Amino acid sequence: MAQVDGVLRPGAAPGQPCIFKLVLLGSGSVGKSSLAVRYVKNDFKSILPTVGCAFFTKVVDLGAACLKFEIWDTAGQEKYHSVCRLYFRGASAALLVYDITRKDSFCKVQQWLKDLEEEFHPGEAVVMLVGNKTDLEEEREVTFEEGKEFAESKGLLFMETSAKRNYQVAEVFNAVARELLRRAGAREASGPMKPLDGTPASLKQTPPLQEMRKSCCSR
């Protein structure tokens, strides 16, 4: 199983933000790259299909704490599917993105979710279902209710977005960040997890929540 805890990179100075790996998954042309570019650079433009994977970073300041996302934007074309599974190993969070104007992209989310379930224990990674392209409301094929009901049935977070209009893009990533911090706080309160033999579960544990609250959020 993949280790999903946010970790400080070896040699990182105290006060640096805790790092969490986040992957964007979904069919081709649903807007994964557009969401990443809008969030990181506050820009929107026509983007060529991703080949393999693109990489972005973003520091998130939530006031009480701050963290750093390493965002892996994976290719959605079927021929890259098996390769993309390599990129989401070790992730702390995932965005499952579909295009609200394409029912087929919504149906394919189930395959991506199955891949995640094979990689992680239940609840091990924060997963959000994202319906993109709300600016094309007249062409909608997937209702808000359909997305919400599916997310609730699978225990996923859910939001709809428009990368083009910058609608709820930051809110998606901030919601994931808050959930990561909430879970970190819950782990801290319950004490370090140990396997059956009583030895420490991993040397790669999440830093105490107090450290994240003290983190320097300068970009």
C-alpha positions in Angstrom: 0.0 0.0 0.0 1.1 3.5 -0.7 2.2 5.8 2.1 -0.1 8.8 1.9 1.0 11.0 4.8 2.2 14.5 4.0 5.9 14.7 4.7 8.7 17.2 5.0 11.4 16.5 2.4 14.7 15.2 3.7 16.9 18.1 4.8 14.0 20.6 4.8 14.4 23.4 7.3 12.0 23.6 10.2 9.1 25.9 9.4 8.8 24.8 5.8 5.2 23.9 4.8 4.2 20.2 4.9 4.1 18.7 1.4 1.2 16.6 0.1 1.0 14.9 -3.3 -2.2 15.5 -5.2 -3.1 13.8 -8.5 -5.7 14.8 -11.1 -7.4 11.8 -12.8 -10.0 11.6 -15.5 -10.7 11.2 -19.2 -9.0 13.3 -21.8 -10.2 16.8 -22.5 -12.3 17.1 -19.3 -10.2 20.1 -18.1 -7.7 18.6 -15.6 -4.8 20.7 -17.0 -7.0 23.8 -17.1 -8.0 23.4 -13.5 -4.3 23.0 -12.5 -3.2 26.0 -14.5 -6.1 28.2 -13.3 -5.4 27.3 -9.7 -1.6 27.7 -9.8 -1.2 30.5 -12.3 -4.7 32.0 -12.4 -4.7 31.7 -16.1 -6.9 30.0 -18.7 -6.1 29.2 -22.3 -6.4 26.4 -24.8 -4.1 23.6 -23.6 -2.9 20.7 -25.7 -3.6 17.2 -24.3 -1.2 16.2 -21.6 1.4 13.6 -22.6 2.3 11.4 -19.6 2.1 13.9 -16.7 2.6 17.6 -15.9 3.8 18.9 -12.6 2.9 22.0 -10.5 3.4 23.2 -7.0 1.3 25.5 -4.9 1.6 26.7 -1.3 -1.8 26.9 0.4 -2.3 29.3 3.4 -5.5 28.4 5.3 -4.7 30.9 8.1 -4.5 28.4 11.0 -2.1 26.2 9.0 -0.3 26.0 5.7 0.8 23.3 3.4 2.3 22.7 -0.1 0.6 20.8 -2.8 2.7 18.8 -5.4 0.1 18.6 -8.2 0.5 15.8 -10.7 -1.7 16.3 -13.8 -2.1 13.0 -15.6 -2.9 12.2 -19.2 -6.5 11.1 -19.8 -6.1 9.2 -23.0 -6.7 5.5 -22.7 -3.3 4.6 -24.1 -1.7 6.3 -21.0 -4.0 4.7 -18.4 -1.6 2.1 -17.1 1.3 4.6 -17.0 -0.8 7.1 -15.0 -1.3 4.6 -12.2 2.4 4.9 -11.5 2.0 8.7 -10.9 -0.7 8.4 -8.2 1.2 6.0 -6.1 2.1 7.7 -2.8 -0.5 10.4 -3.2 -2.3 12.0 -0.3 -5.2 13.2 -2.4 -6.9 12.9 -5.8 -9.3 14.9 -7.9 -11.5 12.7 -10.1 -12.5 15.1 -12.9 -15.3 14.7 -15.4 -16.9 17.0 -18.0 -20.5 17.8 -17.1 -21.3 17.9 -20.9 -20.0 14.3 -21.5 -21.8 11.5 -19.8 -19.1 9.1 -20.9 -16.4 11.0 -18.9 -18.6 10.7 -15.8 -19.0 6.9 -16.3 -15.2 6.5 -16.7 -14.7 8.1 -13.3 -15.8 4.7 -11.9 -12.7 3.1 -13.4 -10.4 5.7 -12.0 -12.0 5.2 -8.6 -11.5 1.5 -8.9 -7.8 2.1 -9.6 -7.5 4.2 -6.5 -9.3 1.6 -4.4 -6.8 -1.0 -5.5 -3.9 1.3 -4.4 -5.2 2.7 -1.1 -7.0 1.5 2.0 -10.5 3.0 2.4 -10.1 6.5 3.7 -6.4 6.5 3.2 -6.4 9.3 0.6 -8.7 12.3 0.3 -10.7 12.0 -2.9 -12.9 14.6 -4.5 -15.2 14.2 -7.4 -15.1 17.3 -9.6 -17.6 18.1 -12.4 -15.9 20.7 -14.6 -17.2 23.1 -17.4 -20.3 24.5 -15.7 -19.9 27.4 -18.1 -21.4 25.0 -20.7 -24.7 24.6 -18.8 -26.8 24.4 -21.9 -24.9 21.3 -23.0 -25.0 19.6 -19.6 -25.5 15.8 -19.7 -24.7 15.0 -16.0 -26.9 16.7 -13.4 -25.5 18.2 -10.2 -27.6 15.7 -8.3 -26.1 12.7 -10.2 -22.6 13.8 -9.3 -23.5 14.5 -5.7 -25.3 11.2 -5.2 -22.4 9.2 -6.7 -19.9 11.0 -4.5 -22.0 10.4 -1.4 -22.4 6.7 -2.2 -18.6 6.4 -2.5 -17.7 8.7 0.4 -16.1 11.3 -1.8 -16.0 15.1 -1.5 -17.9 16.8 -4.4 -17.9 20.1 -6.2 -18.6 21.5 -9.7 -16.3 24.0 -11.3 -15.5 26.1 -14.3 -11.8 26.5 -15.0 -12.7 29.0 -17.8 -14.7 31.3 -15.5 -12.6 30.5 -12.4 -15.7 29.2 -10.6 -14.9 27.3 -7.4 -11.4 26.2 -8.6 -9.6 27.4 -5.5 -12.4 26.2 -3.3 -11.8 22.6 -4.6 -8.2 22.6 -3.6 -8.8 24.4 -0.3 -11.5 21.9 0.6 -9.0 19.1 0.0 -6.4 20.9 2.0 -8.7 21.4 5.0 -9.7 17.7 4.9 -6.0 16.7 4.9 -5.4 18.9 7.9 -8.5 17.5 9.7 -7.3 14.0 9.2 -3.8 14.9 10.3 -5.3 16.4 13.5 -7.4 13.2 14.1 -4.3 11.0 13.7 -2.4 13.2 16.1 -5.2 13.0 18.7 -5.3 9.2 18.4 -1.6 8.7 18.6 0.9 7.1 16.2 -0.5 4.1 14.3 1.3 0.8 14.8 1.1 -2.5 12.9 0.3 -5.8 14.7 4.0 -6.4 15.7 4.0 -3.2 17.7 6.8 -1.5 15.7 6.3 2.0 14.3 4.1 2.0 11.2 6.4 4.2 9.2 9.3 6.6 9.4 7.4 8.8 7.0 4.7 10.1 9.4 2.9 13.4 9.1 4.5 16.1 11.2 2.5 17.2 14.2 -0.3 19.6 13.3 1.3 22.3 15.5 4.3 22.2 13.0 2.0 22.8 10.1 0.4 25.7 12.0 3.8 27.3 12.5 4.9 26.7 8.9 6.2 29.6 6.9 3.7 30.3 4.0 5.9 32.6 2.0 5.8 31.9 -1.7 
